[in-house]
Amino acid sequence: MSVATEDRGKPGLVFFFEAESGRCRRVEGFLAQVLQQRKNHDTFRLYRVDSEQHPDLAERFELAKVPTLYVVEGKLVRARLEEPRGCRDIQRFLAPWLA
């Protein structure tokens, strides 16, 4: 099985951020910690999207605030979490997909 084929079955985890935002950098650290805790790095295809560089995607996802996380399966948004405050928020949000 090729890597591309394996990736097709994985949900996408889209992380919208702004490069200059300290809060976004903190949330990115929280996200990395959550995924590392239970070795869930391979659970998702992770997409980091700078909302200022990709306003078209921000509009398509109806982005209201950054940082925001989306879980996408197929072409459908299954879950959205705006402005997570820490690891617990992210763990609860991703619980249905984490091992």
C-alpha positions as CSV (number, residue, x, y, z in Angstrom):
1,M,0.0,0.0,0.0
2,S,1.4,3.4,-0.9
3,V,1.7,6.3,1.4
4,A,-0.8,8.3,-0.7
5,T,-3.3,5.5,-0.5
6,E,-2.9,5.2,3.3
7,D,-3.4,9.0,3.7
8,R,-6.7,8.9,1.8
9,G,-8.4,7.2,4.8
10,K,-7.1,9.7,7.3
11,P,-9.2,12.7,8.4
12,G,-7.6,16.1,7.7
13,L,-6.8,18.3,10.6
14,V,-6.7,21.9,9.4
15,F,-5.0,24.5,11.7
16,F,-5.8,28.1,10.8
17,F,-3.3,30.5,12.3
18,E,-1.7,34.0,11.8
19,A,2.1,34.0,11.7
20,E,2.4,37.0,14.0
21,S,0.1,35.7,16.7
22,G,1.6,34.5,19.9
23,R,-1.6,32.8,20.8
24,C,-1.5,30.8,17.6
25,R,2.0,29.7,18.3
26,R,0.9,28.5,21.8
27,V,-2.0,26.6,20.4
28,E,0.3,25.0,17.8
29,G,2.5,23.8,20.7
30,F,-0.6,22.5,22.6
31,L,-1.7,20.6,19.4
32,A,1.8,19.0,19.0
33,Q,1.7,18.0,22.7
34,V,-1.7,16.3,22.3
35,L,-0.8,14.5,19.2
36,Q,2.5,13.3,20.7
37,Q,1.0,12.2,24.0
38,R,-0.6,9.1,22.6
39,K,1.5,8.8,19.5
40,N,-1.3,10.1,17.3
41,H,1.0,12.0,14.8
42,D,-0.2,9.7,12.0
43,T,-3.9,9.8,12.9
44,F,-4.5,13.0,10.8
45,R,-3.2,14.7,7.7
46,L,-2.2,18.0,9.3
47,Y,-2.6,21.2,7.2
48,R,-1.2,24.4,8.6
49,V,-2.9,27.4,6.9
50,D,-1.9,31.0,7.4
51,S,-5.2,32.8,7.2
52,E,-3.6,36.0,6.0
53,Q,-1.8,34.2,3.1
54,H,-4.8,32.1,2.1
55,P,-7.9,34.3,2.5
56,D,-9.7,32.2,-0.1
57,L,-9.5,29.1,2.2
58,A,-10.4,31.2,5.3
59,E,-13.5,32.3,3.5
60,R,-14.4,28.8,2.2
61,F,-14.1,27.4,5.8
62,E,-16.1,30.4,7.1
63,L,-13.2,31.3,9.5
64,A,-14.3,33.8,12.1
65,K,-11.3,33.6,14.6
66,V,-7.8,32.4,14.8
67,P,-6.5,30.0,15.9
68,T,-9.2,27.5,14.8
69,L,-9.0,23.8,14.2
70,Y,-11.2,21.8,11.8
71,V,-11.5,18.1,11.3
72,V,-12.4,17.2,7.7
73,E,-13.4,13.8,6.5
74,G,-14.0,13.4,2.9
75,K,-15.1,16.8,1.8
76,L,-17.1,17.5,5.0
77,V,-16.2,19.5,8.0
78,R,-16.9,17.2,10.9
79,A,-15.8,19.4,13.8
80,R,-14.5,22.9,14.5
81,L,-12.8,24.4,17.6
82,E,-12.2,28.1,17.8
83,E,-9.6,29.6,20.0
84,P,-8.7,26.5,22.1
85,R,-7.3,27.5,25.5
86,G,-5.0,24.5,26.2
87,C,-4.3,20.8,25.8
88,R,-7.6,19.7,27.5
89,D,-9.7,21.7,25.0
90,I,-7.9,20.1,22.1
91,Q,-8.0,16.6,23.6
92,R,-11.8,16.8,24.1
93,F,-12.2,18.1,20.6
94,L,-10.1,15.4,19.0
95,A,-11.3,12.5,21.3
96,P,-13.4,10.8,18.7
97,W,-10.4,10.3,16.5
98,L,-7.6,9.8,19.0
99,A,-6.4,6.3,20.0
